[in-house]
Amino acid sequence: MLFTILDDLIYYQIIHFRKRFSNKELLLFKYFHERTKVYPHNVIIIGKFVFFFVRNEYYFKANKSLKYIRRQFQDKKLIIIRAENTLIKLLIGFFPDLYIHNIAIEMNVFTGKKYIVVGVLSYEERAIAIGCNGDYIKAVNRLLENFVIFENNGTPIKIVCKVVSL
């Protein structure tokens, strides 16, 4: 996997999260802290997905209580993600259960838009990455569009998952 200098600038740019909380997010913030004894860095609700961003050093401590919290909220899909400050680490954090073979930037020749391709080795892993009816990958794309502030505004923020060969 070859990186160009421009790709490195995109992958390793600094990102920040918008810190606006709705009432539901504040309640989940408090609930999460009571159950895990970890303060989440951010809580974002997108459809049926609830993303809890925690600092890297508290990730495993928070992850121990995830099964119990998921039982309490059976209608929601709860995900704990490491709060990272670079795009490449955040992308890997969105797919913790997968073997990601490569991450590349591709351009659509018809529209000229760039997008980030997460390459996996099998269709089963791709199905896990995109979720049922593509719900998970759509939620991740919406999260990146609406809640992540990029240092460089020209960053491609649409993620696509493809099966790649060795």
C-alpha positions in Angstrom: 0.0 0.0 0.0 1.6 3.2 -1.2 0.8 6.5 0.3 1.4 9.7 -1.5 2.3 12.9 0.4 -1.2 14.3 -0.3 -2.8 11.1 1.2 -0.6 11.5 4.3 -1.8 15.0 4.7 -5.4 13.8 4.7 -4.9 10.7 6.8 -2.9 12.4 9.6 -4.7 15.7 9.8 -6.0 16.9 13.2 -9.7 16.5 13.8 -12.0 17.8 16.6 -15.5 17.0 17.6 -18.3 19.4 17.9 -19.4 19.6 21.5 -23.2 20.3 21.3 -25.3 18.0 23.4 -29.0 17.4 23.2 -30.9 16.5 26.3 -30.9 12.8 25.4 -27.2 12.9 24.9 -26.7 14.5 28.3 -28.8 11.8 29.9 -26.8 9.1 28.2 -23.5 10.9 29.2 -24.6 10.7 32.8 -25.8 7.1 32.5 -22.6 6.0 30.9 -20.5 7.6 33.6 -22.6 5.9 36.4 -22.3 2.5 34.8 -18.6 2.6 33.7 -17.1 5.2 36.0 -15.6 6.7 32.9 -16.5 10.2 31.5 -17.1 9.9 27.8 -15.3 12.5 25.7 -18.4 12.8 23.5 -21.8 11.2 23.0 -23.5 11.3 19.6 -26.9 9.9 18.6 -27.5 9.2 14.9 -30.7 7.3 14.3 -30.6 4.0 16.2 -26.8 4.3 16.8 -25.3 5.8 19.9 -21.6 6.5 19.7 -19.7 6.9 23.0 -16.2 8.4 22.5 -13.9 7.7 25.3 -10.2 8.5 25.8 -7.8 5.8 24.8 -6.6 5.0 28.3 -10.2 4.3 29.5 -11.4 2.3 26.4 -11.0 -1.2 27.9 -12.4 -0.2 31.3 -15.5 1.2 29.5 -15.8 -1.7 27.2 -16.2 -4.1 30.1 -19.7 -2.7 30.9 -20.8 -2.6 27.3 -22.9 -5.8 27.4 -24.8 -4.7 30.4 -25.5 -1.2 28.9 -26.6 -2.8 25.6 -29.2 -4.9 27.5 -30.7 -1.8 29.0 -31.1 -0.2 25.6 -32.2 -3.0 23.3 -33.7 -0.7 20.7 -30.4 1.2 20.2 -27.0 0.1 18.9 -24.4 1.3 21.4 -20.8 1.6 20.2 -17.8 2.6 22.2 -15.0 4.3 20.1 -11.7 5.7 21.1 -11.6 9.5 20.8 -8.7 10.0 18.5 -7.3 13.3 17.1 -6.2 12.0 13.6 -8.5 10.8 10.8 -6.7 7.5 10.2 -6.9 6.4 13.8 -10.6 7.4 14.0 -11.4 5.4 10.8 -9.8 2.3 12.3 -11.7 2.9 15.5 -15.0 2.9 13.7 -14.4 -0.8 12.7 -12.8 -2.4 15.8 -14.0 -6.0 15.0 -12.6 -6.1 11.4 -9.3 -6.8 9.8 -8.8 -3.7 7.6 -6.5 -4.7 4.8 -6.0 -1.1 3.5 -7.4 2.4 3.6 -7.1 4.3 0.3 -8.3 7.5 -1.2 -10.0 7.1 -4.6 -11.6 9.6 -7.0 -14.8 9.0 -8.9 -13.9 9.8 -12.5 -17.4 11.0 -13.4 -18.1 13.4 -10.5 -14.5 14.2 -9.5 -15.3 13.6 -5.8 -12.8 11.9 -3.6 -13.8 9.3 -1.0 -12.1 7.1 1.5 -12.2 3.3 0.7 -11.9 0.9 3.6 -10.6 -2.3 2.1 -11.5 -5.7 3.7 -10.8 -9.2 2.4 -14.1 -10.9 2.4 -17.8 -10.2 1.8 -18.6 -11.2 5.4 -16.3 -8.5 6.8 -17.8 -6.0 4.4 -21.3 -6.9 5.6 -20.2 -6.3 9.2 -18.6 -3.0 8.2 -21.7 -1.6 6.4 -24.3 -3.1 8.7 -27.9 -4.2 7.9 -29.2 -2.2 4.9 -26.0 -0.1 5.0 -27.2 1.6 8.2 -23.8 1.6 10.1 -21.8 3.0 7.2 -24.4 5.7 6.6 -24.4 6.6 10.3 -20.6 6.9 10.3 -20.7 9.1 7.2 -23.3 11.3 8.8 -21.2 11.5 11.9 -18.2 12.6 9.9 -20.2 15.2 8.0 -22.0 16.8 10.9 -19.9 16.3 14.0 -16.3 16.2 13.0 -14.3 19.4 12.3 -11.4 18.9 10.0 -8.3 21.0 9.9 -8.4 21.0 6.1 -11.9 21.7 4.7 -11.2 19.9 1.4 -11.0 16.5 3.1 -13.1 13.7 1.5 -15.3 12.5 4.3 -17.4 9.9 2.6 -16.4 6.4 3.5 -17.0 3.4 1.2 -16.3 -0.2 2.1 -15.0 -2.6 -0.6 -13.7 -6.1 -0.8 -10.1 -6.1 -2.0 -7.8 -8.9 -3.1 -4.3 -9.7 -1.8 
